[in-house]
Amino acid sequence: MSVFVHKHSRVIIQGFTGQHATFHAEEAMQNGTTVVGGVTPGKGGQVHLGLPVFDTVHQAVDATGADVSGIFVPPPFAADAIMEALEAGIGVVVVIADGIPVQDMVRVKRYAADRNAVIIGPNTPGIITPDACKVGIMPSHIYTPGRIGVVSRSGTLNYEAVQQMSELGMGQSTSVGIGGDPVNGTDFVTVLRAFEEDPETDAVIMIGEIGGQQEVEAARWAKANMQKPVVGFIAGVSAPPGRRMGHAGAIISGAEDTANAKMDLMEELGVNVVRNPALIGETANRVFS
Amino acid sequence: MNIHEYQAKELLKQYGVPVPDGRVAHNVDHAVAVAEDLGGERWIVKAQIHAGGRGKGGGVKLAESIEDVRSLTDQMIGSHLVTPQTGSEGRLVQRVLIEQACDIQQEFYLGMVIDRATQRITVIASASGGMNIEEVAKTNPEKVIREAVDPAVGLMSFQCRKIAAKIGLTGKQIAAAAKLMQALYRAFRDKDALLVEINPLAIVNGGSLLAVDAKMSFDGNALYRRPQITELRDFDEEDPKEVEATGHGLNYIALDGNVGCIVNGAGLAMATMDAISFHGGKPANFLDVGGGASPEKVGNAFRIVLQDPNVRIILVNIFAGINRCDWIAEGLVQAMRDLEINVPIVVRLAGTNVELGTPILAESGFPFIMADNLDDAATKVMATLEQQS
C-alpha cells in the first residue's frame, strides 16, 4: 500500500503551467506518477504536457477524478490555493512553497480542521512512493521501492539519508517530507501512525531538527502505539540558540528545543537514535535487520 | 525581523495600547530637548538595542534631573552595551528612548506568540511580571496562563477577561486589560508578528495599565505585504556578512569555529555542521546556497565565507535535487580563478548530474580534496586540519 500516495493516486498540479511545476510534473510522469491535469487560473481549456488545464480545482476534480494535488504556486498565493484544494474535496494536498507567512498557515489549519484531508508541507520537497507516485521536487532516481518508511522535515537531509539507505540496499515504502515550517500541515505523529498501519512498511526513519517538540511527541506516541522500530536523528546539535537555521521552524527557543535534548528524550522513549548524520543508513540497517 | 522598543511602542500606540509618554533621541542635546518637552521631574533613559537584558547591563537608568538625562545619554550613546544576550563584545548604542518615569505599583507579564504546540496565536500572561517568562514557566508553571486564539473569530473579550482574572486583576482593570489585549492582538495579526512581549505590563499611579516595555518580532516571510514594518529594519543590528548573504539569496549565519561550510538545504547544512562537530571540529558558519544555485551564487558563497578570518578550511557539501552538480562545480572552479583562496577545499558532490560535476573539478587543475560521502568529507576535513597544524 504505502502511505498517502500510491500507484492509483490521481494527481493534479496547481500552478501547472509554471516552469518548476512543468519540469517536476514531467519528471514525475516519467517515473510512474498518474498526473491527470492541472490548474492555472485564466488558462482553462489549454492543453499542457498533453493534459487538460482548468481554471479552478473544482473543475479539475469534476473532470478528472483527481484525489491528490501538488501545489506549486508562490508563497503569497499558497494559502488560498490550499483552501481551494480542500474545498474541492482533494484528500492529499502537497505544498512545496518555502516562505508562506506563518499566520496564513494558522488560518489554513483552522480551515482544514473539520475536513478529512492530509496537508503535506509547506516548505517540503514533497512525498514519494518510489516508482508509483511522486508529488514534489525530489530527485526520483535516488529512491527505490522497499519497506522502510522515511519521514523528515528537511529535503536535502532526506536525500542524504535515502542515499545512505540505497548504498546498503534498503528501499523506501514512502518518503514523506513534512517540511521545515513551524506551523505545518502534518506532524510526525500523523505520519508515524500511517506507517504503523501500512502493511508494506516494516520500519521507520524519522529525521527532525531543532525547534519545537514534535519529534519528542512522536517518540512518545510511538512508545505507546507502535510495534515497528524507529531510527531517529535530529539535525542542529551545533546550532546556536535563538537563530533561525534556514528553515523558519529551525530555531532553538528554549533548553528543551535543542537537538541533544530532543535526541536524549527520544532515546529514553525507545527510538534508536543516531548521533552522527553520516551513519543514518548504517544504523537503520543494523537495527532493522 | 526584530525592531527596537521605541518602534514597537509607537506601533502599539497606534493600535490603542497605552504606553508611557516618550520619544527616541540620537544625541545628548536631542535627549535633553525631548525630556524638557515631555515635562515632569523624572525620566527613564533606555538604550535602544535589539538584545534583551538591557537593565542588567546598565542600559536602563532613572534620571532625576535634566542634568542626569544629559550625562546618562552621554554615557550610553556610543558605548557598547553588554547584556546577557549580546556576548562579551556588546552592542553599539546609537539612540536612547527618553520616557516620563512612572510609579509602578504592580507588574505583570503579557505576551503573544505563534505557539507550535497548538499551532495558533496564543496569549501568554503571568502575575510574575518583570521576570524572564521562561524561568517562571520552568519553576512555577502554574503561574503562566496560556490561551489559544481561534483564528476564525479572533481573540474574544471573554478570553481576555478570563486571562485578566487569572493573573489577579479585579474591577475596572479587567475591562481595561481586555481592551489592551485585543489591541495587542489586532497589531499582532495585522502586522504578521511572530512575537510580542509586554514585560512588564504595569499598574501605575491612579490604577491605570501601561506597557512599560515592549518587544516585537515579525515574520520575514510576510514582509512583502507589510511595507510599514520593513521600513523599521535596522541593519546596524545585524551581522554585515549575513545581510550581504541575504542580498545574494544565501542563508548565512556566522559561528565561532574554523571550518567554513557551503551546503545546499537547511537540514543538510545543519547535519554537515553536526558531522564536523561529531568528528571533533568546529564549524565557522551555517550557509545554505538554496535551490537553483548558479555558478555566481557559489562564488558569492565563497566570498562571504572567506570574509571570516578564522576560516582555515572549507567543506562544500552538495546533494543536488533541483540543483545541478555541474553548475556547482563550474562555480567552484570559477571561484578558485577569481578569488585568492589560500585554504584547502574539501568537496562532496551527490545527486543530479554528479557524473558531470566531478570531472569538471578533476580536470580543473585545482587541488580539490574529493570526498565520497558525508562521513568521508568530515574525516578528510579533520585530517587536513591536522596536517596544517
Boltz contact constraints between the chains, C-beta under 6 A:
constraints:
  - contact:
      token1: [A, 99]
      token2: [B, 221]
      max_distance: 6.0
  - contact:
      token1: [A, 101]
      token2: [B, 192]
      max_distance: 6.0
  - contact:
      token1: [A, 101]
      token2: [B, 219]
      max_distance: 6.0
  - contact:
      token1: [A, 101]
      token2: [B, 221]
      max_distance: 6.0
  - contact:
      token1: [A, 101]
      token2: [B, 222]
      max_distance: 6.0
  - contact:
      token1: [A, 102]
      token2: [B, 114]
      max_distance: 6.0
  - contact:
      token1: [A, 102]
      token2: [B, 219]
      max_distance: 6.0
  - contact:
      token1: [A, 103]
      token2: [B, 192]
      max_distance: 6.0
  - contact:
      token1: [A, 106]
      token2: [B, 120]
      max_distance: 6.0
  - contact:
      token1: [A, 106]
      token2: [B, 151]
      max_distance: 6.0
  - contact:
      token1: [A, 107]
      token2: [B, 151]
      max_distance: 6.0
  - contact:
      token1: [A, 109]
      token2: [B, 119]
      max_distance: 6.0
  - contact:
      token1: [A, 110]
      token2: [B, 151]
      max_distance: 6.0
  - contact:
      token1: [A, 110]
      token2: [B, 152]
      max_distance: 6.0
  - contact:
      token1: [A, 137]
      token2: [B, 322]
      max_distance: 6.0
  - contact:
      token1: [A, 138]
      token2: [B, 321]
      max_distance: 6.0
  - contact:
      token1: [A, 139]
      token2: [B, 321]
      max_distance: 6.0
  - contact:
      token1: [A, 139]
      token2: [B, 351]
      max_distance: 6.0
  - contact:
      token1: [A, 139]
      token2: [B, 352]
      max_distance: 6.0
  - contact:
      token1: [A, 154]
      token2: [B, 267]
      max_distance: 6.0
  - contact:
      token1: [A, 155]
      token2: [B, 265]
      max_distance: 6.0
  - contact:
      token1: [A, 156]
      token2: [B, 264]
      max_distance: 6.0
  - contact:
      token1: [A, 156]
      token2: [B, 265]
      max_distance: 6.0
  - contact:
      token1: [A, 156]
      token2: [B, 267]
      max_distance: 6.0
  - contact:
      token1: [A, 156]
      token2: [B, 268]
      max_distance: 6.0
  - contact:
      token1: [A, 156]
      token2: [B, 319]
      max_distance: 6.0
  - contact:
      token1: [A, 157]
      token2: [B, 267]
      max_distance: 6.0
  - contact:
      token1: [A, 157]
      token2: [B, 268]
      max_distance: 6.0
  - contact:
      token1: [A, 157]
      token2: [B, 271]
      max_distance: 6.0
  - contact:
      token1: [A, 159]
      token2: [B, 319]
      max_distance: 6.0
  - contact:
      token1: [A, 159]
      token2: [B, 321]
      max_distance: 6.0
  - contact:
      token1: [A, 160]
      token2: [B, 268]
      max_distance: 6.0
  - contact:
      token1: [A, 160]
      token2: [B, 319]
      max_distance: 6.0
  - contact:
      token1: [A, 182]
      token2: [B, 116]
      max_distance: 6.0
  - contact:
      token1: [A, 183]
      token2: [B, 119]
      max_distance: 6.0
  - contact:
      token1: [A, 209]
      token2: [B, 267]
      max_distance: 6.0
  - contact:
      token1: [A, 212]
      token2: [B, 116]
      max_distance: 6.0
  - contact:
      token1: [A, 235]
      token2: [B, 267]
      max_distance: 6.0
  - contact:
      token1: [A, 235]
      token2: [B, 270]
      max_distance: 6.0
  - contact:
      token1: [A, 235]
      token2: [B, 271]
      max_distance: 6.0
  - contact:
      token1: [A, 236]
      token2: [B, 270]
      max_distance: 6.0
  - contact:
      token1: [A, 237]
      token2: [B, 274]
      max_distance: 6.0
  - contact:
      token1: [A, 238]
      token2: [B, 273]
      max_distance: 6.0
  - contact:
      token1: [A, 238]
      token2: [B, 274]
      max_distance: 6.0
  - contact:
      token1: [A, 238]
      token2: [B, 277]
      max_distance: 6.0
  - contact:
      token1: [A, 238]
      token2: [B, 283]
      max_distance: 6.0
  - contact:
      token1: [A, 239]
      token2: [B, 270]
      max_distance: 6.0
  - contact:
      token1: [A, 243]
      token2: [B, 253]
      max_distance: 6.0
  - contact:
      token1: [A, 245]
      token2: [B, 266]
      max_distance: 6.0
  - contact:
      token1: [A, 245]
      token2: [B, 270]
      max_distance: 6.0
  - contact:
      token1: [A, 245]
      token2: [B, 286]
      max_distance: 6.0
  - contact:
      token1: [A, 246]
      token2: [B, 251]
      max_distance: 6.0
  - contact:
      token1: [A, 246]
      token2: [B, 266]
      max_distance: 6.0
  - contact:
      token1: [A, 246]
      token2: [B, 288]
      max_distance: 6.0
  - contact:
      token1: [A, 247]
      token2: [B, 266]
      max_distance: 6.0
  - contact:
      token1: [A, 254]
      token2: [B, 134]
      max_distance: 6.0
  - contact:
      token1: [A, 276]
      token2: [B, 278]
      max_distance: 6.0
  - contact:
      token1: [A, 277]
      token2: [B, 271]
      max_distance: 6.0
  - contact:
      token1: [A, 277]
      token2: [B, 274]
      max_distance: 6.0
  - contact:
      token1: [A, 277]
      token2: [B, 275]
      max_distance: 6.0
  - contact:
      token1: [A, 278]
      token2: [B, 275]
      max_distance: 6.0
  - contact:
      token1: [A, 278]
      token2: [B, 374]
      max_distance: 6.0
  - contact:
      token1: [A, 278]
      token2: [B, 375]
      max_distance: 6.0
